[in-house]
Amino acid sequence: MIEEFSQIKRDFDFNQDDVENIRKLKPIFERYVDDFIDKFYEFILRFPQAKRFLKDEETIKRHREKVKKWFLELFNGNYDLEYFLKLKKIGEIHVKIGLPTHYVNASMNFVRRYIIDIIDKEIESRQERNRYVASIGKLLDINLDILTVSYREEELSKYAEMTKMEKMVFSFAKKFSDVIDLFILTALVIVALSVFFLFGYDLYKLVFNIVELEEGILAVLGSLLILWAVGELMSEELRHLKGGKFAITVFVGIALAAIIRKLFIASLGTDSEKKALDLLSYSAVILSLGIVFWLISKRESNQ
């Protein structure tokens, strides 16, 4: 274990000169620690899922103290086995609670930028500034490497526990899933083209007075609404192919667009009794879909 962490330091070319440089920064950052914590929390609370991990004031208070302790220990100059084991434990906790690695990387980037800004502010000599920035940069890279290694170990351990047959099924399922995603994207392109032609046809009927002006305008608006919804679905599918999370609200949005178009058309009916019944039915469906959309959006924003 000692050899492993020593090798990490050698890989990052982190030596005794770097340790001494960082120790000299300690008095400076002890003065800025409270300012750092306040700005760090301003930064991380902007994350969409921040409330999922920082649920109440008590949790936030404990977390602030831990971040403060970690920040001060950056400048202690004691980068021994115990220091690295603490980092590894923090990484394991992040994996356990399901904290996305993106948040870890973004947070570390904020810490780096904050420290560099303070060094630029406090150190007059350009040569000294460059030396300090290089040393603290190595240490932050080592911290990030150890904090995120737990994520890689978690993925590898799950895969290693699989039998040969399970690995084959897993590999096939992953490839088949990619094929399905590509098929869905292709189908969406075809649907989008179809809706585009529908929009063009409705516009053609409006321009050449094939339908009444009111009916034509509502038909064009309805087709445009569906075209927009399909475009949103294509964007979500592309984001999903790049590794992003798929938003189920898009499907609800498309259903809303389709029903609203139906409502537009139904409002032009001549049979007053059937028209009233259709409008009432479509309005009830729109209300139901709107509630579902709101509930899903609220849940996703709290995750």
N, C-alpha and C positions, 0 to 999 in steps of 0.2 A: 504493500500500500504506500509506504514512504517513497519507494523507488518510482511508483507510478506518478505521484504528484511532483516529485523532483524532475521527472522527465517532462511533465507539462511545462514547468518553468523554463526548462532548457529549450523546449520547442518554441516558446514565445520569446526566447532570448532575454528572459527576465533575470537580472543579476543583482549583485550587491549594490552597484552604483544606482540602480533603479530604486532599490529599497531606501537608500540614503536620500535620494531626491524626494521621494514621497514623504518620508519622515519630516523633511523641512517644510512641507505644506501643511502639516498637522495644525500648528497654531492658527493658520489662516482659516482653515475650514471648521475649526471648533467655533469660530466666531459666526460662521455662516450656517451652522447646522439647522437652526430653527427656520431660517429663511428658505433653506433647501427643502425641508419637510413640507412647508406651506406650498411652495411652488410645485413640488413633486406631486402632492395630492391634487392640486389644481389640474395637473396634467393627467393623472391616471383616472380621475373621476369623469373625464370626458369619454372614456372607453364605453362603448354601448352596453357591455355586460358587467360594468364595474359594480353595480348594486347587487349582482348575484354573489359576489365574493366579499363585498364590504356591506353587509346587510344592516348593521345597526351601529350606534355610537360606540358601544363597548368593543365591537370587533375592530372598528376604525382606530380606536385608542390603542388597542394592543398592537395593531399592525404598524401604526405610526412609531411606537417605541422600538419595534423590531427593525424597521427601516432606518431609524435614527442610529441604532446600535451598529447596524451593518455599515452605514455610511462613515461613522467615526472610526470603525475598525479598518476601513480602507487605508487610513493614514497612520496606523499604529506601527507598521514596519514588522509585524510578527506574522509572517506568512508560512507557518509551519503546518504540520499534519492536522492539528486541531482546527486551524483556520479553514483548510480545504474540506474537512469533514463537515463543518458547519454549513458550508456552501452546498455540499452534496445533499445534506439533509433538507435544506431549503428547497432545492430542486425537486426532491422526492415529494415534499409537501405540495408543491405546485402541481405535480403530476396527479397526486391523490385527489386534490380538489377540482381537477379538470381545468386549470388555468391555461388558456391558449399560449403557445410559445410566442406568438406574435406580440402579446402583451409584455412578455419578458424582454423581448428584443427591443420593442419600442421604449420601454421604461429605461433600459440600460443606455439607449441612445440619448434619452433626456438627461440622464446622470452625466454622461460624457460631455454633452454640450454645456451643461450647467458648470461643471468643473473647469472647462476650458475658458468660459466667460469670466469666472472669478480669477483664474490665473492671469488672464489678459488684463484684468482690472487691477490686480494687486502687485504684479511683478513688472518692474520697469524694463529690465534688460531683456532684449529679444532673445538672446542666446540662452538665458536662463529659462525663459518661458518655453522655448522649444524643447529644452531638456526635460522640464517637468511634465509637459504635455505628452511627450513620448513615453516617459516612465509610467505615468498614471494610465495612459492608453493601453499599455501592455497588461497592467493589472486588471483593468476593466474587461479586457478581452479574455483573460484567464477566468475571471468571475463568470462571464457569460458562457464560456465553454463548459464550465463545471455545472452551472445552473441548468443548462439545457441537455447535458449528457443523460440525465435521468429520463428524458423523453425518448431518446434513442434506445436506451436500455429497456424501457417499457415495451416499445414496439418489437424489439428483437426477442425479448423474453416470451412474448405472446406467440410470435412466429415459431420460436424454438420448441415450444411445448406441443406444437402440432405434430401429428403422425404424418408419415409420408403421404398417405391417402388424403388427409386433411389439407396438406400443403398443395397437392395437385388440384383438389377441388377449389381451394382458395385462389390459386393462380388462374384456373379456368374462369371462376366467377368474376374475378377482377377484369380479365380480358373481355368477357361477355358483357359486363357492365359498361365498359368503354364503348363496345359496339352498339349497345342500346342507346347510350347517350348520343352517339353520332347519328343513329337512326332517328332519334327524337328531333335532333337539330335539323336534319334534312327534311323531316316531315313538317317542322315549323316553317322552314323556308318555303315549302310548297303551299302551306296554308296561308302564309303572309302574301304570297303572289296571288293566290285566289281571292283573298280579301281586297288586295290592291285592285284587281280587275273588277270586283264587285263595287268598289268605291268609284272606279272609272265609269262603270255602267250606270250607276245612280246619278253621277254627275252629267253623263251624256243625256239621260232622260230629262234632267232638270233644264239643261241648256237648250235642248230642242223642244221643250214644252210637250213632251210625251206624257208627262204627269202634271198634276196641279202643282203650283209653286210651293205651297205649304208642305204637301206630301214629299216633293222632291228635296226640299231643304232638310226635312227631318230624316229622310232616307240617307242623304249624304252625310249628315252629322252622325247617324247611327253607324254607318260603314266606317267612317273616320275613327269613331270611338273603338270599334273592334280592331281596326288596323293598329291603333295605338296600343291596345291591350296585347295583341299578338307580338308587337315589337318589344314590349316589356318582358314578355315570356321568353323571347329569343335572347334578350340581354341576360336574363337570369340563368338560362341554360348555358350560355357562354361562360358566365361567371362560375357556374357549377363545374364545367369542364376544366376550368383553371384551378379548381380546388376549393372554391368558395362554397358557402352554405346556401342551399336552395331555399328560396322564400315561398312558402305555400300560399301566402297572401296574393301572389300574382295570379294563381288559378282562380281564386275567389274574385279578383278584379276582372278577369276575363268573363266569368259568369255574370257579374254585374253589368259589364258593357253589353253583353248579348241581350240580357233582359231589358235593359234601358232602351236598346234599339227596338225591341218588341213593343215596349211601352209607347215609343214614338209613333210606330206604325198603327198600333191599336187606337191611339187617340184620334186618328183620322177616320175611323169607322162611321158608317151611316146608320147602322142599326143601334139605336140608343141603348136598348136593353143589353145587347151583347157587348156593346162598347163599354158600358158601365161595369159589367161583370169582368171583362178582360182587364180593364184598368185597375179594378180592385184586386184581382188575382196577381197581376204583375207587380203592383205596389207592395203587396204582402210579401212576395218573393224578394223584392229589392230590399225591403226592411229587414227580412231574415238574413239575407246575404251581408247586408251592411253591419248587422250585429256580429255575425261570424267574423267578418273582416276586422272589426274593431277589437274583438276578443283575441284573435290570433296576433294582431299587431301589438297589442298590449303585452301579451305573453312573450313575444320575441324581443321587445324592447327591455323587458325585465330580466332576460337571460344573459 
